[in-house]
Amino acid sequence: MRGSDAVKLRILSLAKQKGISINKLCTAGGLTTSTLNSMLNDESDYCSVRTLIKICQGLGITLYEFFNDEIFNDIDFEY
């Protein structure tokens, strides 16, 4: 699995676990919905650390908690 796909799946999974919509996540993290939607809708494979930190803030978690998931164990570094 590509790293960008794992990040997208993790964002969606955490939002679902916390019962938070993408719009509410954006508001809580200080992101525009277009930024996050372009990532989640495969319009962009790029996610800056700054954006990821804002996503984590919106979810109420740390970067460690974000990446501490088995989904990141099978990243394909060859793409």
QUIBEL-V811627 format. One line per field, one symbol per residue. psi: psi as a letter, one per 30 degrees, with the letter a starting at -180 (. if undefined). burial: I if it has 9 or more other C-alpha atoms within 8 Angstrom, else O. Layout:
psi->???
burial->???
This chain:
psi->kkeeeeeeeeeeeeeeefhkleeeeeeefhlkeeeeeeefggfkfkjleeeeeeeeeefhlleeeefikffgfhkjgg.
burial->OIIIOIOIOIIOOIIIOOOIOIOOIIIIIOIOIOOIOIIIOOOIOOIOOOIIIIIIIIIOIIIOOIOOOOOIOOIOOOO
